[in-house]
């Protein structure tokens, strides 16, 4: 079901680069879909809802023939791997797959100048591929895929992983978390789960977790470190069996070598700050 089908797949040293991102000194647990750009996330003992996931759909896209005519000979054909969610919840499919399209278009076109607005996925990918230099062994790569992490109580936990490479020392990964309330059919945000007037208190807890992360991972005192990598409150959250995790992209609060830092706040600390409904086994 999850065998990788890539348009004009090519094995390059990028696989090794991506694997380096997996060692970001953070707790990592395997998701149902192991994508090349998967980054640290923790679902701990949250369970998989086997009936939730039907499978994965693949984008029907072919690299233009005028590109393949030359890239086959140079052995530098671009890699395009875009996957879509196919679950038994149509409303979740719609939200996730619309965001996959948005990420695909944004990633493929963000560094290319003078493109028209409101590109389709195909138009963005065509522009991305056309931008690849012809007289080089460099091969562009763009991967976007959903990751079903399981569920806790009524909440389905998903993410979208992406990875783009257009040359240089490394590509750029990205991960976006999603929490869906299957009872209310609502996508939950940080503001949804916080009790009234508790955001500042939540931010204090997150800042304490940031300071602990720095102490655990950086050979530098927090005050000095913060001069270069300032803390900010991420709204890229997910539930675990132990608490809430805040995910940061590369370069948000740490250098690229540290991958995607996650800050953990336990449910015990969150009592009185988030709605009790979002705390497992809370009465």
N, C-alpha and C positions, 0 to 999 in steps of 0.2 A: 504493500500500500504506500509505503514511504520511500520506495526506491527513487533515486534522484534522476530525473529526466531533464537534461540541460540542452538547450539549443546549441549545437556545435561545441560540446563540452571539450575542454582542454585542461590537462593536468599541468599546473605551474607551481612555482615556489610560493604562490599566494596561499596555498593550503597550509604551509608551514607558518606563514605570517599569522594566519587566522588562529591557528592553534595556540600561538603565544598569548593571545588575548584571553585564553581560558584560565590563565594562572594568576588572576588578579588579587590574590591573597584574600579571597572572600569565599564564603560557603557556596558551593555549587552543587546543585542536584540536577539529574537528567530530566529534561522535558520529554514529552511524547515525541515531538519532532526534533531531531538533533540536526540543526542547520549549521552550515559552516561558520556562520557568524554568531552563533548562540553565545550569550554572555551570562555572567553570574546571575542566577536567580534562585530563590529558595521556596519550594512549596512544602518542604519538610514532609510531614506525614499526611498532608492533604490527599484525599483519595481521587483516583481517576474514575470518572463517570463513563464507563465503557459504552453506554448507549448514546452518549452525547455526540461522539465523533463518528460521522459516516466515512470520512476520508479527506483527501486533499485533491483539489482541482488545480490543473496547471494552465497557465496563460498560453493561449494559442497564438504564438508569435514566431515568425520566421525571419532570420537575418536576411536583409536584401541581397539578391543574387550578385549585384555589382560589388558588394563587400566580400562575399564568400569566394568570388572568383579569384581575388588576390590573397585573402587571409588564409585559405587552405594551403597555398604555396608557401607562404611565410610562416605557417604554423602559429598564427597569432589571432585566431578568430575570437571575437568577444564572447563572454559567457553571460547569458541572460537566463535567470532562473526565478520566475515569479509564480508563487503558489497562492491558492485561495482556500479559505475555510469551507468545508462542507459538513455541517453539523445538523442535528435534528431541531435546532432552534433557528428558524428563518430570520428572526429579528436580530440575532447575534451575528449570523452570517452577513447580513446587510451592513451592519456597523463595521465589522472587521474588514470585509472585502472592499468597502468604500475607502477605508483608511489605507489599505494595501495599495489601491490605485493612487491615492494621494501621495503616499510615500514614494511609490515607483516614479511617478511623474516629477515630484520634487527632487528626488535624488538624481534622476537622469538628466534633468535640465538645469539644475541650480547653478552650475558653473559655466554654462554656455550662454554667450551674449546674443542679444537681438533675436530672441525667439518670440513668437507670438504668444499671447495669453490664451488661457483655456485650452491647453494642449490635451489631446487624448493620450492614453497610455502608449499606443502604437507610435504616435507622432513624437512623443518624448523619447522613446527607445530608439527610433530611427535617428533622431538628432544625436543621441548619446553615442550610438555606433559610428555615425558619420564623423564624429569628432575625434575618433581614434586615429592617431598618425599611421600612415600606410607603410612608411619606410623604417619600421622598427619591429622588434620582437615583442614589444609591449602588447599585452592583451587586456582590454578593459573587462571589468566584471561588475555585474549588478545582480544581487540576490535579495529577494523579499519573500518572507514566508510566515504563516501563523504558527503559534506554538500553544497547544492546549496543555496547561499545567495541572489540571484537576479541579476539584471543587472542595470548598469547606462550607458545611451547612447548605444554605440556599444559594451560595455564591460560586459562579463559574469563573475560573481564573484563566485568562489567556494573555498572550503577548504577541507582538509582531516584531520579528527580527529582520534587520536588513544589513547589507554590507555592500559597499561600493569601492571599487579600485580603479583609479585612472592614472596610475604611475606613482613614482616616489617610493619612500621607504616602506610605507604600509598603506592599507586601505582604511576606510572609516566605517566602523560598525555602529549600529543604532538599535535600541530596544525600547519598545513602548508597551507598558502594562495596561491591562483592562480587567475590571471587575464588573461582573454582570449579576444582578439580583434576579434569579429565575422566578421568584415569587411575584415581584412587582413588574418584571420585564423592564428594568431600568439599568442603564449603565451608571455605576457609582463613581463619583469623584471624591477627592479629599473633603471638599466642602459638604458633600452629602452625608458623610459619616461622622463629622464633628458635631458635638453638641454646640448650642448657641454660645457665642462669645468665648470659645475655647481654642481658637486658632493660634493665638499668641502663646498659650501654654503648650500646645502641640509643637510649635516652632522651637520653644526652649528645649523640649525633650529631643527634638531632632538635632539641635545644635550640640547638646551633650553627647549624642551618638556620634556626631561628626568629630568632636574632640577625642572621643575614645578611638575612633577609626584612625585618626592621625597618630595617636600614641601607639596603637598596635601595628601600624604599617609604615610609618615615616620616622626616620632617624633625625627628627627635628622637633623642637618644642612648638606647641600649637600656635603661640603668638607669632612666632617668626614665619611658620608655614602659612598662616592665614594672610600674610602680606602678599603672597603670590597666588594662593588658591583660596579665595574667600568663600565662606559658607553662604548658601542660600537655600530656601525651602523648596524642595522638589515636590511636584504634585504627581510624579510618576510612581505610583504606589501599588502594592499588592498585599494580600493577606497571606500569612503563613499560619501554622498551628501554634506558633509562639507569639506572634504579634504582627505588626505592620512593618514592611520594608519599603524604604525610599530608594529608588534607583537613580543613579546619575550617569550621564553619557561621558565618554572619554573627553577630557579637557574641561569638564564642568568644575570639579573640585580637586582634580589630580591630573598628573601627567598621563600621557597615553599608555605608558608602560604599566600603569595600575589598572588598566581595563575599565570596567564600569563599577565604581564603588557602590555598595549598598549600605545603608544605615538602618539598623534594626531598633525598634521600640517595642517593648514587651506589652502584652495585654494588661499585665499588672500595673504598669506605669500609665496606661491609657484609661484606667477606671475613672469615670467622671469627666473624661475628655471626649471620648467617642460614644455614640449611642450604644447601649448595652447589647442591642440586637446584633452588632457586628463583632461581638466578643464570643468566641465559641464556648458553648456550655454555660453561658451566662443566664442567670435566672432573673 
